[in-house]
Amino acid sequence: MLKESELFEPSQPLYGKQAELFAGRTEALERAVLASLEAHSLVMLYGDLGIGKSSAARQLYMILNQDEYAKRRYPTLTSHVWDTRPRHLVPIWFSCRDYDDMDGVLRAICFSQAQDANDTLAKLFPGFPEKTRKWLIDAALEAKLGVVGASVKAQRTEDQSSQDIAQARDEYLKSVRGIDVFLHLLAKLQEEDPLADVVIILDDFERLMDKSDFPAIFLRADSVRFVLVGIAENPAELVEHNQSLERHLVDRQIRIERLDEQEVSWIFENASSLALKHQGVKKLTFTDAFVREVAGISGGLPMIVQYYGRKALRVSKALLKLNNDAVTIDTDAIPLIEADFFDISKGVEPNLIARIQEGVGQSVARPRVLRAIADRFESWFDLGQVRRIPDLATVSKIEDHLDKLVDARVLAKSDETGRYRFWTPTCRMLCRRVPERNAMPGF
């Protein structure tokens, strides 16, 4: 049977089979491709929470990788990549989500086997782990003895057991920074393939607690192009106002914008087309009125559009009916979708719904506060900005309301700046539509 995820996938960056669900942002992709092909370039894809930055970066990655899907979807861009860089172009995708600093990221890129979506040198280059062992032993010897001394002792190293070699490598790794190991291995790779052009896409860059090493990494790795992807209201925020980096970002700061109504319409038209391709499935139609209402509700955020699409299939039982009948989804599905969102047994994230309920508590005003800030702020905002929202002019104890929402992990609060942000894109989406207290069971 046709699966919901084959038509709508709101909960993760779109890649693999889901890549064709990506809508719009072609101008941003074109700019990103051209900038990524420039020598020693620094490119930034930034924007609001849930705007589709990671999905856009994945499209960029596939274009640079000359993926078969990308060749069909973006023939002009993929042709340009081939015409400009017919040599060995090596795109590396890496999410910083689970790392604290660049040292950890670089060590993982160098040595991790990475069974997930991340790329590492071990995944991209056959035989790399075996070569790495020798290279690191050479580096360890050079570090201790100098180049001449290392060459004299190199022969003796070959006679040592693999256990001794591994121990020597591990001791060396503990004594040097990740940037030095990364640059050393990069130099070795380029000795083997002088024509290789490396593009490293660092997704979730804003999650790194310590980004201070990045300027040095960028400036020293002059053979590498970097693409930074992260939540930010402006480029300087993502690189922590580093002037040496900001100069490199001129004309390469690419904000991922919201979808317009035409692009929202494309998502639903595409879903209908994909459904028709499925053997034995009848026609699936989303009315213009439904599309317009979802476009307005979503505010052009693709993740919310995808959520409403998926829920529309669920509340209408469309996938069960499509094998025998054509299905039309109209605006009468909207109230059912939103009731479904806030149903603990069927909601998007039951634990998150429970946290929102805890954050709202018995307050009459808090749902209004939640909806108002969710409508206006996707990334960091402060108390002063909230107080200026006209809808909240008569609400007292705003700061107390926000702190209660922080305690319930509906909002995150920066200890450093005192600013707030929604915990996740899904959390913000639900808070935009949170009902009045007691309007639905549990609230």
Secondary structure by P-SEA (a helix, b strand, c coil): ccccccccccccccccccccccccaaaaaaaaaaaaaccbbbbbbbbcccccaaaaaaaaaaaaaccaaaaaacaaaaaaaaaacccbbbbbbbbccccccaaaaaaaacccccccccccccccccaaaaaaaaaaaaaaaaacccaaaaaaaaaaaaaccaaaaaaaaaaaaaaccaaaaaaaaaaaaaaacccbbbbbbbccccccccccaaaaaaaaaccbbbbbbcccccccccccccaaaaaaacccccccccccaaaaaaaaaaaaaaaaacccccbbbbcaaaaaaaaaaacccaaaaaaaaaaaaaccccccccccbbbbbcccaaaaaaaaaacccccccaaaaaaaaaaaccccaaaaaaaaaaacccccccaaaaaaccccccccaaaaaaaaaaaaccbbbbccccccccccaaaaaaaaccccccccccc
